[in-house]
């Protein structure tokens, strides 16, 4: 044991979004029982690269008595994680969330300056090429899914993104869902079935910037792992004011 810097996670603030898991290069953090937890002090180098990736500011670095950082053991740990790539880390179950998600905080967005200038003179044609669109209802063997570039879209996205049809939907089948209100496990099973049956060319996930919505990307990752598919996965984030934040 030695006095050194180690990551500390405040479970009261943590909402289990998992952003810190992917930002920790040493694999020292995992989501367990819906909360981010330090797997082992020996895997944590104390540099705090995960701090800026926590939407809830639940992670700090504190100086305390702790086991020393063991680089050799950390490499072994990372190798084990790599070997388990076909079985991604557990998702935080939507049904077990009793806390208030920060992304659902009520707010008034108001009008956007210059928005009127972007309006067209007449009706805009729909680019939707399939029905139904809700993931639970879409049949895995639907012909429009075969060999396609499938969009997996959070159901709030088309409301926030004014040119969703023209920017993303044209020529692509779409399935929608909500990782916060629906059951992730059933989505994973259904999406994996679609990937097996349709053998799509690619899968693009489009979700909102709020922490809960990023769960849709993890659902896609789990589904591709379950289907043992190596198709390209693209992750796109939309701001609540309709801005393209990451792609």
C-alpha angles and dihedrals in degrees: 000000000000139000105260144131117282134170117259122199121203104217092195091063098036115100095185096246091146097222091129092055095065093041094057107090091192096055090236095140130063135170106246123176090350096307134094110246137181105250095201136345089226090065094051116088092189095232092121100223087154095060098086092049097062112098090195098048087235095141126079135160115239132183112234145129107294143147112276123262107264111202094186093052090045091055090051089049091051090049090054090049090049090052089053094052090117088063108050122201115286118274119238102253112246094212092057096056109114097160125090110261109229090221091065094059109131116246139160112237097188123197125319118238112245094011092125091061090061093057118106124233094244144011117313117229119244117246093200110131101174142049136229101036103181108104093228091056101042112104111230091222095054109139093226090064097055113112090345135138097249124205119213104195133183106237094238094058099083090053093053098039109064096195097040093129095050097038102044115359103060111117095353132105114235135207121187137200146149117242091196102053102028132061113272093202094058090046091052092051093047095046092047088053091052092050092050094047101038101034091208123201094233145348123224120192117203116186141158124265095248113109097243092056095060086072087082089070092052089049088055092048092051092047093051090048091049091049090046089230126153097194116141115273119203122192120205126182124204124198120230088249092055099263122144100237103173138002 
